[in-house]
Amino acid sequence: MDATAAAAQESAAATLGRLAGVTVAVPDPAATAAFLGDGIGFAVESLPGGDVAVRCEGDYGPRGQTAVVLRQAQGGAESQELLAITWEVADGYDFAALAVRAAEAGATTTETPAGGLALADPAGNPLVVEPAAAHTVAPPAPGLLGPRRLGHINVKSDAPPRSSAFFQRVLGLKLSEQIGDNLFFLRIGAEHHNLGIRPGERGMLHHLGCELAGWHAYQPILDRLAAHGWKVEYGPGRHVPGRNLFTYVVDPSSGLRVELFADMAQIADERGHEPVRWEAGDRMTKTINTWGPTPPASFLA
């Protein structure tokens, strides 16, 4: 094996493949499913045992990517709770090495039924790393303007620098951009970010980022939301980190926030990329929205 092939094999053994999906507990799965399905255009399907699968119909075959699994919250909880972030890896991934890196970082791992590992970051965000399922890429149906895929997740941490270091050291994500000492944007490959970390209550989700095909896809979705009486929380606008278009909407029954994004930046020269670092004071004045309006207090909570 030549040096190039050996390096590629070594990289595959330590690199995540993609963000596969999340599992979230909500007070009323049927109400949240209606918001995501009737309002945004996800496909929803009841699963055995009471869970609800929320699928993007764009990129991963006829049944789409299961972006979110909704589960009934326990104990009378009134808002969403993050139960798992699932990452998929390709054949040849070295799970034993992942377990060693996790142990060195103070995390405990347990084996999953699918042959992967479950662990948690320093903020308690639950993580699952598993072998990739088979995906048959199929073109979206004509006229389909719903979410195409789950592109990123943004989580809260009571120690964002520790969480960022954990994801880089243990899971191999790379830092793309940083604002002050507490806002981090990390990526798996060329896409600007697949994970965002911000300060907040440990183990809580801030938002899911789901990709739309482009600017033309926003109007029918936002009109459909309005027809059901659901309003936009923040946007449309354009972020500086990622340079992407955004609009945020929130399920009123659970507080689950979804960012509808498009035109996410790609980092072509990964090896030569130097992470962009902003001062903390730049967040509201230079990075949050190049088009001007700043977010409501609910978004910053």
C-alpha positions as YAML, in Angstrom:
chain: A
units: angstrom
residues:
- id: 1
  name: MET
  ca: [0.00, 0.00, 0.00]
- id: 2
  name: ASP
  ca: [1.47, 3.37, -0.99]
- id: 3
  name: ALA
  ca: [1.61, 6.34, 1.36]
- id: 4
  name: THR
  ca: [-1.41, 8.08, -0.18]
- id: 5
  name: ALA
  ca: [-3.63, 5.01, 0.16]
- id: 6
  name: ALA
  ca: [-2.41, 4.41, 3.71]
- id: 7
  name: ALA
  ca: [-3.20, 8.00, 4.67]
- id: 8
  name: ALA
  ca: [-6.68, 7.70, 3.17]
- id: 9
  name: GLN
  ca: [-7.32, 4.47, 5.06]
- id: 10
  name: GLU
  ca: [-6.11, 6.01, 8.31]
- id: 11
  name: SER
  ca: [-8.36, 9.04, 7.74]
- id: 12
  name: ALA
  ca: [-11.41, 6.84, 7.10]
- id: 13
  name: ALA
  ca: [-10.72, 4.97, 10.33]
- id: 14
  name: ALA
  ca: [-11.06, 8.17, 12.36]
- id: 15
  name: THR
  ca: [-13.46, 10.38, 10.37]
- id: 16
  name: LEU
  ca: [-17.20, 10.70, 10.86]
- id: 17
  name: GLY
  ca: [-19.23, 10.20, 7.70]
- id: 18
  name: ARG
  ca: [-22.22, 12.45, 8.26]
- id: 19
  name: LEU
  ca: [-24.74, 13.74, 10.76]
- id: 20
  name: ALA
  ca: [-27.43, 11.08, 10.48]
- id: 21
  name: GLY
  ca: [-30.19, 12.35, 12.77]
- id: 22
  name: VAL
  ca: [-31.35, 13.23, 16.26]
- id: 23
  name: THR
  ca: [-33.79, 11.79, 18.78]
- id: 24
  name: VAL
  ca: [-35.79, 14.36, 20.74]
- id: 25
  name: ALA
  ca: [-38.35, 13.94, 23.52]
- id: 26
  name: VAL
  ca: [-41.32, 16.31, 23.23]
- id: 27
  name: PRO
  ca: [-44.50, 16.78, 25.32]
- id: 28
  name: ASP
  ca: [-46.87, 16.00, 22.44]
- id: 29
  name: PRO
  ca: [-45.25, 14.09, 19.54]
- id: 30
  name: ALA
  ca: [-48.42, 14.32, 17.44]
- id: 31
  name: ALA
  ca: [-48.53, 18.12, 17.74]
- id: 32
  name: THR
  ca: [-44.83, 18.48, 16.93]
- id: 33
  name: ALA
  ca: [-45.20, 16.08, 13.99]
- id: 34
  name: ALA
  ca: [-48.08, 18.19, 12.66]
- id: 35
  name: PHE
  ca: [-45.95, 21.33, 12.87]
- id: 36
  name: LEU
  ca: [-43.03, 19.68, 11.08]
- id: 37
  name: GLY
  ca: [-45.18, 17.86, 8.52]
- id: 38
  name: ASP
  ca: [-48.10, 20.15, 7.75]
- id: 39
  name: GLY
  ca: [-46.14, 23.33, 8.32]
- id: 40
  name: ILE
  ca: [-42.61, 22.73, 7.04]
- id: 41
  name: GLY
  ca: [-43.13, 19.80, 4.69]
- id: 42
  name: PHE
  ca: [-41.31, 16.92, 6.34]
- id: 43
  name: ALA
  ca: [-42.71, 13.44, 5.83]
- id: 44
  name: VAL
  ca: [-43.83, 11.89, 9.12]
- id: 45
  name: GLU
  ca: [-44.47, 8.27, 10.00]
- id: 46
  name: SER
  ca: [-45.53, 6.58, 13.23]
- id: 47
  name: LEU
  ca: [-43.13, 3.88, 14.36]
- id: 48
  name: PRO
  ca: [-43.74, 0.77, 16.46]
- id: 49
  name: GLY
  ca: [-43.57, 1.67, 20.13]
- id: 50
  name: GLY
  ca: [-44.98, 5.16, 19.74]
- id: 51
  name: ASP
  ca: [-42.05, 7.10, 18.27]
- id: 52
  name: VAL
  ca: [-42.55, 9.29, 15.20]
- id: 53
  name: ALA
  ca: [-40.01, 9.43, 12.35]
- id: 54
  name: VAL
  ca: [-39.59, 12.82, 10.68]
- id: 55
  name: ARG
  ca: [-38.02, 12.46, 7.25]
- id: 56
  name: CYS
  ca: [-36.48, 14.71, 4.64]
- id: 57
  name: GLU
  ca: [-37.57, 13.61, 1.19]
- id: 58
  name: GLY
  ca: [-34.65, 15.05, -0.72]
- id: 59
  name: ASP
  ca: [-31.37, 13.18, -0.73]
- id: 60
  name: TYR
  ca: [-31.33, 9.70, 0.73]
- id: 61
  name: GLY
  ca: [-33.64, 7.50, -1.30]
- id: 62
  name: PRO
  ca: [-37.39, 7.12, -1.69]
- id: 63
  name: ARG
  ca: [-38.05, 7.11, 2.06]
- id: 64
  name: GLY
  ca: [-35.70, 9.99, 2.74]
- id: 65
  name: GLN
  ca: [-33.33, 10.68, 5.60]
- id: 66
  name: THR
  ca: [-34.82, 10.23, 9.07]
- id: 67
  name: ALA
  ca: [-33.72, 13.59, 10.37]
- id: 68
  name: VAL
  ca: [-35.59, 13.46, 13.68]
- id: 69
  name: VAL
  ca: [-37.17, 10.78, 15.83]
- id: 70
  name: LEU
  ca: [-39.80, 12.24, 18.17]
- id: 71
  name: ARG
  ca: [-40.40, 10.46, 21.47]
- id: 72
  name: GLN
  ca: [-42.93, 11.06, 24.22]
- id: 73
  name: ALA
  ca: [-41.38, 13.12, 27.02]
- id: 74
  name: GLN
  ca: [-41.50, 11.64, 30.49]
- id: 75
  name: GLY
  ca: [-42.43, 13.13, 33.83]
- id: 76
  name: GLY
  ca: [-44.64, 15.93, 32.56]
- id: 77
  name: ALA
  ca: [-41.84, 17.77, 30.75]
- id: 78
  name: GLU
  ca: [-43.14, 20.87, 28.95]
- id: 79
  name: SER
  ca: [-40.34, 21.37, 26.43]
- id: 80
  name: GLN
  ca: [-38.03, 19.40, 24.16]
- id: 81
  name: GLU
  ca: [-35.12, 17.32, 25.45]
- id: 82
  name: LEU
  ca: [-32.23, 16.06, 23.33]
- id: 83
  name: LEU
  ca: [-31.91, 12.27, 23.68]
- id: 84
  name: ALA
  ca: [-29.33, 11.41, 21.01]
- id: 85
  name: ILE
  ca: [-27.25, 12.86, 18.20]
- id: 86
  name: THR
  ca: [-26.41, 10.09, 15.75]
- id: 87
  name: TRP
  ca: [-23.34, 10.23, 13.53]
- id: 88
  name: GLU
  ca: [-22.68, 7.66, 10.81]
- id: 89
  name: VAL
  ca: [-19.29, 6.32, 9.78]
- id: 90
  name: ALA
  ca: [-18.02, 4.38, 6.78]
- id: 91
  name: ASP
  ca: [-16.65, 0.85, 6.64]
- id: 92
  name: GLY
  ca: [-13.26, 0.61, 8.29]
- id: 93
  name: TYR
  ca: [-13.98, 3.10, 11.05]
- id: 94
  name: ASP
  ca: [-11.93, 2.23, 14.14]
- id: 95
  name: PHE
  ca: [-14.41, 2.04, 17.02]
- id: 96
  name: ALA
  ca: [-11.75, 0.71, 19.39]
- id: 97
  name: ALA
  ca: [-9.67, 3.84, 18.82]
- id: 98
  name: LEU
  ca: [-12.77, 5.98, 19.40]
- id: 99
  name: ALA
  ca: [-13.30, 4.24, 22.75]
- id: 100
  name: VAL
  ca: [-9.68, 4.97, 23.71]
- id: 101
  name: ARG
  ca: [-9.96, 8.65, 22.75]
- id: 102
  name: ALA
  ca: [-13.23, 8.93, 24.67]
- id: 103
  name: ALA
  ca: [-11.71, 7.34, 27.77]
- id: 104
  name: GLU
  ca: [-8.73, 9.69, 27.60]
- id: 105
  name: ALA
  ca: [-11.22, 12.58, 27.56]
- id: 106
  name: GLY
  ca: [-13.06, 11.17, 30.58]
- id: 107
  name: ALA
  ca: [-16.09, 9.81, 28.69]
- id: 108
  name: THR
  ca: [-17.58, 6.35, 29.08]
- id: 109
  name: THR
  ca: [-18.68, 4.40, 26.00]
- id: 110
  name: THR
  ca: [-21.24, 1.64, 25.64]
- id: 111
  name: GLU
  ca: [-21.87, -0.55, 22.60]
- id: 112
  name: THR
  ca: [-25.09, 0.00, 20.64]
- id: 113
  name: PRO
  ca: [-27.23, -2.75, 19.08]
- id: 114
  name: ALA
  ca: [-26.05, -1.64, 15.63]
- id: 115
  name: GLY
  ca: [-22.41, -2.20, 16.54]
- id: 116
  name: GLY
  ca: [-21.53, 1.41, 17.27]
- id: 117
  name: LEU
  ca: [-20.75, 3.31, 20.45]
- id: 118
  name: ALA
  ca: [-22.81, 5.62, 22.65]
- id: 119
  name: LEU
  ca: [-21.13, 8.34, 24.71]
- id: 120
  name: ALA
  ca: [-21.64, 11.92, 25.86]
- id: 121
  name: ASP
  ca: [-19.71, 15.16, 25.53]
- id: 122
  name: PRO
  ca: [-18.66, 17.14, 28.65]
- id: 123
  name: ALA
  ca: [-22.01, 18.99, 28.62]
- id: 124
  name: GLY
  ca: [-23.93, 15.73, 28.71]
- id: 125
  name: ASN
  ca: [-25.08, 15.87, 25.10]
- id: 126
  name: PRO
  ca: [-25.80, 12.22, 24.22]
- id: 127
  name: LEU
  ca: [-23.94, 10.95, 21.14]
- id: 128
  name: VAL
  ca: [-24.18, 7.79, 19.07]
- id: 129
  name: VAL
  ca: [-21.59, 6.79, 16.45]
- id: 130
  name: GLU
  ca: [-22.73, 3.91, 14.24]
- id: 131
  name: PRO
  ca: [-21.93, 2.19, 10.93]
- id: 132
  name: ALA
  ca: [-23.69, 3.91, 8.05]
- id: 133
  name: ALA
  ca: [-26.91, 2.42, 6.78]
- id: 134
  name: ALA
  ca: [-27.25, 1.81, 3.05]
- id: 135
  name: HIS
  ca: [-28.45, 4.93, 1.24]
- id: 136
  name: THR
  ca: [-29.75, 5.06, -2.30]
- id: 137
  name: VAL
  ca: [-29.52, 8.62, -3.55]
- id: 138
  name: ALA
  ca: [-32.69, 9.56, -5.42]
- id: 139
  name: PRO
  ca: [-33.54, 12.92, -7.00]
- id: 140
  name: PRO
  ca: [-36.25, 14.87, -5.16]
- id: 141
  name: ALA
  ca: [-39.71, 14.60, -6.65]
- id: 142
  name: PRO
  ca: [-40.62, 17.37, -9.12]
- id: 143
  name: GLY
  ca: [-41.91, 20.39, -7.28]
- id: 144
  name: LEU
  ca: [-40.71, 19.14, -3.90]
- id: 145
  name: LEU
  ca: [-39.63, 22.17, -1.90]
- id: 146
  name: GLY
  ca: [-39.52, 20.72, 1.59]
- id: 147
  name: PRO
  ca: [-36.35, 20.19, 3.64]
- id: 148
  name: ARG
  ca: [-33.74, 18.17, 1.74]
- id: 149
  name: ARG
  ca: [-31.59, 16.96, 4.64]
- id: 150
  name: LEU
  ca: [-30.48, 17.57, 8.20]
- id: 151
  name: GLY
  ca: [-27.27, 19.55, 7.77]
- id: 152
  name: HIS
  ca: [-26.33, 20.57, 11.28]
- id: 153
  name: ILE
  ca: [-27.34, 20.68, 14.91]
- id: 154
  name: ASN
  ca: [-26.70, 23.49, 17.38]
- id: 155
  name: VAL
  ca: [-26.39, 22.46, 21.03]
- id: 156
  name: LYS
  ca: [-25.96, 24.22, 24.36]
- id: 157
  name: SER
  ca: [-23.11, 23.60, 26.76]
- id: 158
  name: ASP
  ca: [-22.21, 24.88, 30.20]
- id: 159
  name: ALA
  ca: [-18.57, 24.76, 29.06]
- id: 160
  name: PRO
  ca: [-18.45, 25.43, 25.29]
- id: 161
  name: PRO
  ca: [-14.63, 25.39, 25.01]
- id: 162
  name: ARG
  ca: [-14.48, 21.95, 26.65]
- id: 163
  name: SER
  ca: [-17.24, 20.64, 24.41]
- id: 164
  name: SER
  ca: [-15.54, 22.02, 21.30]
- id: 165
  name: ALA
  ca: [-12.22, 20.45, 22.28]
- id: 166
  name: PHE
  ca: [-13.98, 17.13, 22.94]
- id: 167
  name: PHE
  ca: [-15.62, 17.01, 19.52]
- id: 168
  name: GLN
  ca: [-12.33, 17.86, 17.84]
- id: 169
  name: ARG
  ca: [-10.12, 15.49, 19.82]
- id: 170
  name: VAL
  ca: [-12.50, 12.55, 20.24]
- id: 171
  name: LEU
  ca: [-14.75, 12.65, 17.16]
- id: 172
  name: GLY
  ca: [-12.39, 14.39, 14.75]
- id: 173
  name: LEU
  ca: [-14.50, 17.41, 13.84]
- id: 174
  name: LYS
  ca: [-12.65, 20.50, 12.62]
- id: 175
  name: LEU
  ca: [-13.07, 24.09, 13.74]
- id: 176
  name: SER
  ca: [-14.37, 26.38, 11.00]
- id: 177
  name: GLU
  ca: [-15.25, 29.55, 12.87]
- id: 178
  name: GLN
  ca: [-15.43, 30.90, 16.40]
- id: 179
  name: ILE
  ca: [-17.06, 33.92, 18.06]
- id: 180
  name: GLY
  ca: [-15.47, 34.96, 21.33]
- id: 181
  name: ASP
  ca: [-14.73, 32.12, 23.72]
- id: 182
  name: ASN
  ca: [-18.16, 30.47, 23.71]
- id: 183
  name: LEU
  ca: [-19.54, 30.08, 20.17]
- id: 184
  name: PHE
  ca: [-18.04, 27.38, 17.94]
- id: 185
  name: PHE
  ca: [-18.81, 26.09, 14.44]
- id: 186
  name: LEU
  ca: [-17.38, 22.64, 13.65]
- id: 187
  name: ARG
  ca: [-17.47, 20.53, 10.50]
- id: 188
  name: ILE
  ca: [-16.97, 16.96, 9.35]
- id: 189
  name: GLY
  ca: [-15.83, 17.65, 5.79]
- id: 190
  name: ALA
  ca: [-16.06, 20.61, 3.44]
- id: 191
  name: GLU
  ca: [-19.43, 21.97, 4.57]
- id: 192
  name: HIS
  ca: [-18.84, 24.95, 6.87]
- id: 193
  name: HIS
  ca: [-20.52, 23.45, 9.91]
- id: 194
  name: ASN
  ca: [-22.38, 20.34, 10.98]
- id: 195
  name: LEU
  ca: [-22.27, 21.21, 14.67]
- id: 196
  name: GLY
  ca: [-22.66, 24.48, 16.52]
- id: 197
  name: ILE
  ca: [-21.94, 24.91, 20.23]
- id: 198
  name: ARG
  ca: [-23.18, 27.82, 22.32]
- id: 199
  name: PRO
  ca: [-23.42, 28.59, 26.05]
- id: 200
  name: GLY
  ca: [-26.54, 27.49, 27.87]
- id: 201
  name: GLU
  ca: [-28.13, 24.83, 30.01]
- id: 202
  name: ARG
  ca: [-26.15, 21.63, 29.60]
- id: 203
  name: GLY
  ca: [-27.52, 18.93, 27.36]
- id: 204
  name: MET
  ca: [-30.10, 21.15, 25.62]
- id: 205
  name: LEU
  ca: [-30.76, 21.64, 21.92]
- id: 206
  name: HIS
  ca: [-30.84, 25.15, 20.42]
- id: 207
  name: HIS
  ca: [-31.84, 24.26, 16.87]
- id: 208
  name: LEU
  ca: [-31.78, 21.78, 14.02]
- id: 209
  name: GLY
  ca: [-30.48, 23.06, 10.68]
- id: 210
  name: CYS
  ca: [-32.33, 21.62, 7.67]
- id: 211
  name: GLU
  ca: [-31.29, 22.50, 4.14]
- id: 212
  name: LEU
  ca: [-33.61, 23.91, 1.50]
- id: 213
  name: ALA
  ca: [-32.84, 23.81, -2.22]
- id: 214
  name: GLY
  ca: [-32.44, 27.58, -2.44]
- id: 215
  name: TRP
  ca: [-34.10, 30.95, -2.01]
- id: 216
  name: HIS
  ca: [-37.10, 29.90, -4.09]
- id: 217
  name: ALA
  ca: [-38.03, 27.21, -1.54]
- id: 218
  name: TYR
  ca: [-38.71, 29.61, 1.32]
- id: 219
  name: GLN
  ca: [-41.90, 31.24, 0.08]
- id: 220
  name: PRO
  ca: [-44.09, 28.12, -0.21]
- id: 221
  name: ILE
  ca: [-42.95, 26.82, 3.18]
- id: 222
  name: LEU
  ca: [-43.44, 30.13, 4.98]
- id: 223
  name: ASP
  ca: [-46.82, 30.61, 3.30]
- id: 224
  name: ARG
  ca: [-47.84, 27.13, 4.40]
- id: 225
  name: LEU
  ca: [-46.76, 27.84, 7.98]
- id: 226
  name: ALA
  ca: [-48.72, 31.10, 7.94]
- id: 227
  name: ALA
  ca: [-51.82, 29.33, 6.63]
- id: 228
  name: HIS
  ca: [-51.73, 27.14, 9.75]
- id: 229
  name: GLY
  ca: [-51.18, 30.13, 12.04]
- id: 230
  name: TRP
  ca: [-47.49, 29.45, 12.70]
- id: 231
  name: LYS
  ca: [-45.11, 32.41, 12.51]
- id: 232
  name: VAL
  ca: [-41.42, 32.90, 11.80]
- id: 233
  name: GLU
  ca: [-39.26, 33.50, 14.86]
- id: 234
  name: TYR
  ca: [-36.30, 35.10, 13.06]
- id: 235
  name: GLY
  ca: [-35.43, 35.76, 9.44]
- id: 236
  name: PRO
  ca: [-35.12, 35.68, 6.54]
- id: 237
  name: GLY
  ca: [-31.52, 36.75, 6.78]
- id: 238
  name: ARG
  ca: [-27.93, 35.73, 6.07]
- id: 239
  name: HIS
  ca: [-25.43, 34.66, 8.73]
- id: 240
  name: VAL
  ca: [-21.74, 35.48, 8.43]
- id: 241
  name: PRO
  ca: [-20.51, 32.14, 9.86]
- id: 242
  name: GLY
  ca: [-21.41, 29.78, 7.04]
- id: 243
  name: ARG
  ca: [-22.61, 32.66, 4.81]
- id: 244
  name: ASN
  ca: [-25.93, 30.83, 4.62]
- id: 245
  name: LEU
  ca: [-29.47, 32.07, 4.20]
- id: 246
  name: PHE
  ca: [-31.62, 31.39, 7.26]
- id: 247
  name: THR
  ca: [-35.12, 31.47, 8.65]
- id: 248
  name: TYR
  ca: [-35.94, 30.09, 12.10]
- id: 249
  name: VAL
  ca: [-39.30, 28.64, 13.11]
- id: 250
  name: VAL
  ca: [-40.33, 27.17, 16.47]
- id: 251
  name: ASP
  ca: [-42.85, 24.45, 17.25]
- id: 252
  name: PRO
  ca: [-45.19, 26.08, 19.80]
- id: 253
  name: SER
  ca: [-45.98, 22.79, 21.56]
- id: 254
  name: SER
  ca: [-42.39, 21.85, 22.40]
- id: 255
  name: GLY
  ca: [-40.07, 24.77, 21.70]
- id: 256
  name: LEU
  ca: [-38.22, 22.70, 19.09]
- id: 257
  name: ARG
  ca: [-36.49, 25.21, 16.82]
- id: 258
  name: VAL
  ca: [-35.70, 24.51, 13.16]
- id: 259
  name: GLU
  ca: [-33.41, 26.60, 11.00]
- id: 260
  name: LEU
  ca: [-34.28, 26.43, 7.32]
- id: 261
  name: PHE
  ca: [-30.96, 27.17, 5.64]
- id: 262
  name: ALA
  ca: [-29.60, 27.34, 2.12]
- id: 263
  name: ASP
  ca: [-26.33, 28.20, 0.36]
- id: 264
  name: MET
  ca: [-24.04, 27.01, 3.16]
- id: 265
  name: ALA
  ca: [-20.37, 27.85, 2.52]
- id: 266
  name: GLN
  ca: [-18.01, 25.06, 1.49]
- id: 267
  name: ILE
  ca: [-14.37, 25.01, 2.57]
- id: 268
  name: ALA
  ca: [-12.50, 23.82, -0.50]
- id: 269
  name: ASP
  ca: [-8.99, 23.89, 0.95]
- id: 270
  name: GLU
  ca: [-9.50, 22.03, 4.21]
- id: 271
  name: ARG
  ca: [-5.82, 21.59, 5.00]
- id: 272
  name: GLY
  ca: [-5.06, 25.23, 4.40]
- id: 273
  name: HIS
  ca: [-8.12, 26.60, 6.17]
- id: 274
  name: GLU
  ca: [-7.44, 28.79, 9.17]
- id: 275
  name: PRO
  ca: [-10.44, 29.04, 11.52]
- id: 276
  name: VAL
  ca: [-12.04, 32.48, 11.47]
- id: 277
  name: ARG
  ca: [-12.11, 34.02, 14.93]
- id: 278
  name: TRP
  ca: [-14.32, 36.94, 15.91]
- id: 279
  name: GLU
  ca: [-14.42, 38.98, 19.09]
- id: 280
  name: ALA
  ca: [-17.37, 38.29, 21.38]
- id: 281
  name: GLY
  ca: [-18.69, 41.79, 20.75]
- id: 282
  name: ASP
  ca: [-18.86, 41.11, 17.02]
- id: 283
  name: ARG
  ca: [-21.70, 38.64, 17.37]
- id: 284
  name: MET
  ca: [-24.64, 41.05, 17.18]
- id: 285
  name: THR
  ca: [-22.93, 43.74, 15.12]
- id: 286
  name: LYS
  ca: [-20.93, 41.81, 12.51]
- id: 287
  name: THR
  ca: [-21.89, 38.12, 12.38]
- id: 288
  name: ILE
  ca: [-25.52, 37.40, 13.23]
- id: 289
  name: ASN
  ca: [-27.17, 38.85, 10.12]
- id: 290
  name: THR
  ca: [-25.59, 40.74, 7.24]
- id: 291
  name: TRP
  ca: [-29.04, 42.03, 6.29]
- id: 292
  name: GLY
  ca: [-29.45, 43.91, 9.53]
- id: 293
  name: PRO
  ca: [-32.23, 42.81, 11.90]
- id: 294
  name: THR
  ca: [-31.04, 41.24, 15.14]
- id: 295
  name: PRO
  ca: [-32.83, 38.26, 16.73]
- id: 296
  name: PRO
  ca: [-35.55, 38.39, 19.38]
- id: 297
  name: ALA
  ca: [-34.79, 37.55, 22.99]
- id: 298
  name: SER
  ca: [-36.32, 34.09, 22.55]
- id: 299
  name: PHE
  ca: [-33.60, 33.18, 20.04]
- id: 300
  name: LEU
  ca: [-30.82, 34.23, 22.40]
- id: 301
  name: ALA
  ca: [-32.12, 32.27, 25.39]
...
